[in-house]
Amino acid sequence: DKDLGFGPCLSIEEYERKIHELYSKLPPEPSHEQDKSVRRQELELTIDHRLGRNFPHERREALWTIQEQVEQKRLLLLVRYLLKRIFPGSIATGAQRLAKGVVKEYAKVLNQREIESFFGEDEARRPALPIEPERVKGHFNSC
């Protein structure tokens, strides 16, 4: 349906099965390296599912670099939330900024069609954390 030119995509069933396998192998308290490895593999599976299995290696690397930067910002947001009495502003505002920033950073690597395929059309237009159930529905479609 949305052929982006990167070969076949993982079906939703394949994607969910592989994600389940990935996390089921993870120990209850993973090391930093195990956690990083799983996040990388999850990104690879997400790319295979939403963009195509033949998505170029160098662009995958660029998305991984962005994802690592986003992870650091997410952790800072969590710390800020835990220390909210010291830092003004709400967690929702910070989360909204983070969601917008993620799409903006990914747009440096992906074109508009790829952004819409990766995040979903609605999310590409109005980035937000999928907190509400109706925002999550249909969010993870494959290409």
Secondary structure in CASP SS format (residue, H / E / C, confidence):
PFRMAT SS
TARGET T0000
AUTHOR 0000-0000-0000
METHOD secondary structure of the structure
MODEL  1
D C 1.00
K C 1.00
D C 1.00
L C 1.00
G C 1.00
F C 1.00
G C 1.00
P C 1.00
C C 1.00
L C 1.00
S C 1.00
I H 1.00
E H 1.00
E H 1.00
Y H 1.00
E H 1.00
R H 1.00
K H 1.00
I H 1.00
H H 1.00
E H 1.00
L H 1.00
Y H 1.00
S H 1.00
K C 1.00
L C 1.00
P C 1.00
P C 1.00
E C 1.00
P C 1.00
S C 1.00
H H 1.00
E H 1.00
Q H 1.00
D H 1.00
K H 1.00
S H 1.00
V H 1.00
R H 1.00
R H 1.00
Q H 1.00
E H 1.00
L H 1.00
E H 1.00
L H 1.00
T H 1.00
I H 1.00
D H 1.00
H H 1.00
R H 1.00
L C 1.00
G C 1.00
R C 1.00
N C 1.00
F C 1.00
P C 1.00
H H 1.00
E H 1.00
R H 1.00
R H 1.00
E H 1.00
A H 1.00
L H 1.00
W H 1.00
T H 1.00
I H 1.00
Q H 1.00
E H 1.00
Q H 1.00
V H 1.00
E H 1.00
Q H 1.00
K H 1.00
R H 1.00
L H 1.00
L H 1.00
L H 1.00
L H 1.00
V H 1.00
R H 1.00
Y H 1.00
L H 1.00
L C 1.00
K C 1.00
R C 1.00
I C 1.00
F C 1.00
P C 1.00
G C 1.00
S C 1.00
I H 1.00
A H 1.00
T H 1.00
G H 1.00
A H 1.00
Q H 1.00
R H 1.00
L H 1.00
A H 1.00
K H 1.00
G H 1.00
V H 1.00
V H 1.00
K H 1.00
E H 1.00
Y H 1.00
A C 1.00
K C 1.00
V C 1.00
L C 1.00
N C 1.00
Q H 1.00
R H 1.00
E H 1.00
I H 1.00
E H 1.00
S H 1.00
F H 1.00
F H 1.00
G C 1.00
E H 1.00
D H 1.00
E H 1.00
A H 1.00
R H 1.00
R C 1.00
P C 1.00
A C 1.00
L C 1.00
P C 1.00
I C 1.00
E C 1.00
P H 1.00
E H 1.00
R H 1.00
V H 1.00
K C 1.00
G C 1.00
H C 1.00
F C 1.00
N C 1.00
S C 1.00
C C 1.00
END
